[in-house]
């Protein structure tokens, strides 16, 4: 029995909604996405599935790999992320397609990309700070590190999985662009900034304790 607060659960939930929104904006701006979204966009089109449905299936496969090797990384946040992100993104893409007709202007697309990047980093900070579980893909680098008995350190494992995702996604038609590069090099520092200045102070505020099995 693990005890969490309503505040920490809200942070996980709201953080994932923001990530889904950011992914949707990146898809609409057509300037590239993060590596995991890239592979899911490419393969979802191959199998003629919606992005949300394919991402859920792929997450289930990754979860089955993670459970035997890095169970401690899993929690309620894992479920929220693996089930929610794809469908949240699909919903916002639909909403934006109704609201906007023409996003061909490069300047507008660059602004959307920048906004999406900031939203995504803020969402990630909210989602990971309570430490209620990470997405199966985020745990894969730890799995590789553990299975290799630390011969492949986490940074190398993460770079390898990211590069592989981008290569596979691109080969099946997903867009790889400036956003992909920005996410690869600048996500960490901005997420850390939001964690230190917003997410951690928010989490330290007193909240109602709720028993949750995890």
N, C-alpha and C positions, 0 to 999 in steps of 0.2 A: 504494500500500500504506500503510494507516494503522495505526499501532500503538496498541492499547488495552490496558487491564489487565483482569484478571478482576474486580477490584473495581469498575471503572467500568461494566463490562457488567452485573454484578450489581445495581448501583445503578439502572441503566436498567430492568432486568427487574423488580426488586422494586418500584420506583417505579410502574411501570405496573400491576402487580398491585394495589397500594394504590389507585390511581386507579379501577381497575375495581370494587374493593370499595366505594369511596366512592360511585360512580355507582349501584351496586346499592342501597345503603342509602338514597340520595336517592330512588330510584324507589319503594322500599317505603314511605318516610315520606310520600310524596305531598305535599310542600310546595314543589315546584319543583326544577329542576336547573340546571346551567350551560347557557349558550346553545347550545353545539354539541350537547349531549345532548338539549336541548329540541327542536331541529329534527329530530333523528334519531328521537326517540320519536314525534313527530307524523307524519312521513312514513312511518315503518316500519309504523304502523297503517294508513295509507292504502293502502300496497301489500301489506298482509297478509304482512309478512316479520318475522322475529325482529329484535330490536334489533341484535344482533351482526351478522347477515347484511347488514342494510341499511347499518349504519355502515361495514362493510367496502367495500361497493359505492360508497358516497358518498366514502369516503376515496380510493378508486382514481381517481374522477373528479377530485377536488381535486388528487391527486398529478400527474395528467396536465397540469393547469393550472400547477402549481408548477414542474415540471421545466424548462420553457423559460425561466422568468423568475427563479427563485431557487433554483437547484440546490444552492448551498452550504449551504442549511439542512437538507439531507437526509442521512440516514445510517442506521446500523443501528437507532438509536433511533426513527426514523421508521417502519420496518417493524414493530418491536415494538409501537409505539403503535397504528398504523392497523389491524393485524391482531388485536391482543390485547384492547384495551379492551372492545369490544362483547361479545365472547364471554365474557370474564372476568366482566363485569357480569351477563350472562344466567345464568351458572353460580351466582353468589352469590345472585341473586334467587330461583332455584330452591331453593337451600339454605335461605334464610330463609323461603320459603313452606312448607317442610316443618317447620321448627323452630317457627315462630310461626303462630298462627291468627288472632289479633285485634290489630290495631294501630290501632284507632279512637281511642284516647285521645290527645288533642292533646299532653299533656305528654310522653308517650313519643315521639311523632313529632318533637317539637321537640328532644329529647335526641338522637335518632338523627340528625337533620339537623345538629346542632352537631358530633357525633362525625364524621359524614361530611365535613364541611367541613375539619376539622383533618386527617383522614386524607388527603383530596384534596390539600391544600396541601403536606403532607409528601411525598406521592408525587410531586407535580410538582417539588418541590425536588430530590429524588433523581434524577428522570428528566432534568431539563434541565442540572444542574450539570456532568456529564461532557462536555457539548456533543457528543454523538454523533448529533445529528439531532433535529428536532422534528416533531410531527404536521403533516400537510398543512394542516389548518385553522389552526394557529398560524402557519404561514408565509404564509397568504393576505394578511394585512395588509401584510407586506413586499412581496408581489407588487404589491398595489395602489399602494403607495408608489413602487415602482420604475417601474411602467407609467405612472403619472401624472407621472413625473419630479419627484418630491418635492412636487408641488402638493397632494397629499393626504398629510399626514404620518401616521406610523404610529399615533399615538393615535386620530386621527380615523378612520382606516381600520379599526382594531380595534373601536372603538365602533360603527361602521356595520355591520360584519359581525355583531357580537354582537346588536345590535338587530334586524337582519334575521332572524337565526336564531330569536330569541325570537318575533318576530311570525309567522313562517311556522309554527313549531312550535305556537304557541298556536292559530292558525287551523285547524289540523288535529287539535286535541284534546289536545295536550300540556299538562301542568299548569305554569302560571307562578305562582310564589308567593314567599314570603319568602326561600327559598334562592336563587332566581334573583337577587334584589337583593343578597344577602350576597356571592354569588360575584362579582358585577359590581364591588363597591366594596372588598372586603376581601381578595380572593385575593392580590393583589400584595404587600401588606405582610407577610402571614403566610408566603408562599412565600419572600420575601427573608429573613425571620427564620430559617427552617429552613435555607436555603442557607448563611447566614453562620455559624450556630452548630452545624450538624450535617453537612450535605452536603459543604461545602467542606473542613472538617477531615477528614472521612472519606476524601475523594478524595485528599488530600495524603499520607495514609499510604502506605507503600510496598506495592506489589502486584506480582504476576507479570505480565510483559509478554507479550502474545499478539498475533502479527501477524494482522490481519483486513483483508481487502479491503473498501474502502468508497468 
